[in-house]
């Protein structure tokens, strides 16, 4: 166009292309949810080579939630869209056989076809978590101002540093905002003054009081107590979707619990200096959504289900991050999974 600034035009064209790509990804996600609600995959743009997992198991498209869904997302739905990677995902409240379920969906779309899809489902939700699953926190739905956005690679490093902080029991490894709230299957597990941050069924009073105090802590301070020493490692982490516009990172980490750390010290918790954990070996397949504003983690929304110890993720051959990692916890031996006998 005569007299126009070609550089400006190029930038505008790229922005429009990204916006169009974003819209197409989100429209495809909406079609997927609608197909689940109608109990059929017919009409979806499925690639012949699609890889589809539900609860970490490879199953045919048309099975799983395509059979059990009795209501699609209503009030609670958080979407993360990554036009760069061609992926879109959401955490949403649905119904399976008329019972509430918190579902995470991820789709990868190439040339208009869905080449990858996965579901992570939390089908057993506690009553005091359901109240937080009626509508999303507004911040998780809003676009960030340009001045508060964080570059893509930095967002990935920050999200991964959260897992480092858990593995090393050091909350200072992750740049938490002081007001960061973590929710797990709807339960608010940090900055919770209600005393219901964690399940308390059949818990002795001293331990229940300590858990309530830890649930009222910030994300950073809670990790610094050593509360999560029972988690052996978090691998693979599978950080899949980076939504720079909304400041969201969505991943599918595997929390590995070897079960050997049964009793361990706590630091800075009034009235208790030791904690006991009574489960494992097992894994927790999670989905984790982080909101990162101005380089700090401000919100965490997590969900997941229990799985067998060192079970496959369903994606080990597609995404090469494996269990071949060494992790050392205070009071435990160095541990390497996936490399033969432990010593």
N, C-alpha and C positions, 0 to 999 in steps of 0.2 A: 504494500500500500504506500503510495508516494507520501513522503514527508513523515512517515511513522518511525518510531524508534524500534528497530528490529529486536534489540535485546529485551526491551520491555514486552514486546509481543511474545517473544520466546518464553519469557517467564510466565506470562499470562496463559499461554497455551499449555505449559507444563502443569500449572496449577489446575486448569480446567480438566486436563487429562487425569490428574490424580483425583479430583472430585468425582469425575465420571466413574473411575475405577472403584472408588470407595462406595458410591451409590450402587453399582452393580454387585459388589461383594455383599453388601447389606441386604439387597433385594434377594440374592440367592439364599442367604441365611434365613430370611423370612419365609421363603418357599420351603426350605427344609423343615422349619418348625410347623408350617401349615401341613406338610405331608405327614409329619408325626401325628398331628392332631386328627388327621383323616385316616390314619392307619394304613397308609400306602405310600410307596416310593415312586409310584407311576407318575411320569411327567417331569421328574427331576432331571437336570442335566448331568447325568452320571457318566463318567469316563469308563470305558471298557475295563481299564486297569485299576479301578478304584481300590484303595486299601481302606477298610472300615473296621474300627474296633469299638466295642462297648465293654466297659469294665475291664479293659486291657486284653480282651480276647477278640481275635479276628472272627467276625461273623458276616453272613451275607447281608447286603443292603435289603431292607424289608423285614428283617428280624429285630429282636430286641425291643427298643422303644417304639418302633413302627407297629408293634403288636400291643404293647402294654400301655401306651399313652391314652389317657381318657380325657385329658384337657391340656391344651397348649399353654404357653406363657400368657399370664394376665398382667398383674400389677408389677411383678418383680422381674426385671430383665436388664442386664448390663451388657452392652455390646462393645467389643474391642475390634477395631478394623485396621488392617495393615495392608495398605495398597502396594507397598514396596515388595512385600513377600507374597502377595496374592492370597492372604489368609484373613479369615474373619472368625470370631468366636463370641460366645455369650455364656453368661451364667444366668439361669432363669428358673423360676418356680413353675412347676408343672404338676400334673397328677398322673400317677401310674396306678391303674386299677382303682381309681377314685381316691387314692391316698396321696398327700403332698410329697413331692420329691424335688430336690434341688439338683438341677441338671446343668452340666457344662458341655457345650458343643463347640467343636472346632472344625472348620472346613478349609481345605486348600483348593483353589480354583485356578486352572490353567487353560487358556484359550476357551473360556466359557464353560468348561467342564469341571465337575467336582472330582478331583483325583485322590483326595484324602478326606476322611471324616472320622471323628471320634466322639464318643460320649463318655463322660464320667458322671456317675449318679450317686447321690447321697439319699437313699430311700428311707432312712430312719432318722427323723428329725425330732429333737426334744421340744416340748411345749414352750419353754422360755426362749428358744431360738426362733420360733415361728413368727413372733412379733416383729423381728428385724428382717423378715423375708416377705413382708407385704409390699413395700415399695423400696427401691434402692436409695442409698444415700445420694442426695442431689449432686455432690461433687463428682461422683463416678459417672455421671451422664453428661457433664458439661465440658465444652471445649475450653482449653487453657488459653489465656492471653499469650500472644507470641513471646512476650518478655519472660514468661514463666515456663516455657517449654524447654525440654532437655534433649540434646541430640540422641539419636537412635542408639549408637554404640554405648554411650554413657548410661542410657536407661537400662540396657542389658547388664552392664557391669553392676549397677546399683541393685537391680533385682537379684542378681546372683550373690551379691554381698549379704543379702538377708539370709541366704542359706549358709554362707560362711559363718555368719554371726551365731546361727543355731549350732552348727557343727563344732564351733570352737568356744561356745558358751561366752561370747564376748559381744554384747550389744553395741559396743562402740565401732564395730567393723562395718555397720550399715548406717547410712546417713538418715536416721529417723527424724521426722518432725516431732517435736515434743507432744503434739496433739494427735499423733498417729493412733488410729483405732484398728485393731485386728478383729475380724469376725470369722469364726469357723463354724460352718453349717448353721449360720445365723447367730450363734452365741458370741457375744462380745467378750473377748478374752483379755483385753487390756483396757485401762481407764474405766473399769466397770465398778461403780460404787454400790451396786445392788447386792453383792455377795453371791451372784449366780453366774460368775464367769465360766465355771467349769461344772461338769456333772458332779453332784454331791450325794448320790444315792449310797447308802450304807457306808458313809465315811465317818470315822470317829471325830469328835468335836475339835480336838487339837489340830488335826490335819485339815478339817474343813475351814477353820479360822485362818490357817496359813494360806490355803488356796484362795480364800476370799481376799486376803491382803495382796497376794501376788496378782490376782485378777484386776486389782485397782491400780497396778503399776503401769508406767509407760512401757512401750515395746522395748526400749533400750534397757531400762532398769530390770524388767522381768527377765530378760535373757542373761543379764549380769548376775542374777541370783544362782544360776546353774540349774534352773528348773528343768531344762530340756536335755540334760545329760543322757537320758535314756535313749535319745535318738542317736544311732550309731553314725549315720551319714545320710545325706540327701543327694542321691545319684541314681539314675540320670536326672538332670534338672529340666531339660527340654523347655527352655524359654522360647515360645513359638511366635507370639504375636506382639508387635510393638506398635502402639497407636500413639504417635507423637502428638497428634492434634488434641486428644483427650488426656494424654499423659499416662496411658495404661500399658502395662505389660502383662500378658497372660501366658502362664506356663503350666506344665504338667509334671511336677517333680515327684519322685518316688522317695518317701521317707522310710529308711531301712532301720529296723529295730532288731539287733542281734539277740537281745534278751539277756545279755551277760551283766549289765549294769543295774543290779536290783536295788541297791541302797547307796545313796551318794550324798555328799554334803551340800547344803544350801548356804548362800552368803547374803546377809542383809535382810533376812526375813524375821520379823519379831516373833519370838515364842517358839521357833523351830529352827534347828540347825542341820537337819538331816531329812531326806525324803526317800520313800520306798516306791518302786514301780513294780507292778505285779503281772505284766504281760510281756509277750514275745517268746520266741522269735516270730516276727511278722513284718509285713510291709504295709504302708499306707500309701495308696495311689491317690494323689491330690490334684486338684487344680488350684492355682493361686493367681489372683489378680492383684496387681500393685498399681496404685496411683502415685505418680512421681511428679511433684510440682517444684520447680526451681531447684532441682537436684536433690530433693528430699522425699522420702517415702511418707505420704500423708494418710494413706488408707490401704488396708489389706482385706480382701474378701477371699476366703478359702473354703473349699469343700473337698470331699473325698470319701473313699471306702477302704476297708481293710482287705488285704490280700495276703497270699502265702509269702513266706520269707524268700527273698531273692527271686520272686516270680518274674517272668518276662513282662515287659511293658506292652507288647504288641507292636512296638516300633523300633526294636533294637537293631534290625537289619536295615531300616530306612534312615534312621538318625543314629549315627555311629557312636554317640556318647554311650558308654557302657558302665558296668559296675567296677571297672578296673581302676580303683582309686584307693589311696591310703588315707586313713583318718585316725587321728589320735585324740582321745578325750582325757581330761584329767582323771587319774585313777584307773584307767583302762590300758590295755596293751594296744600297740599299733595294730591296725586291722586292715586287711585287704580282702575285698570280696571279688569273686570271679576268677581267682588265680589258683585254685586247688586248695589243699588242706590249710587250715588256720593253725598257727602254732602259738 
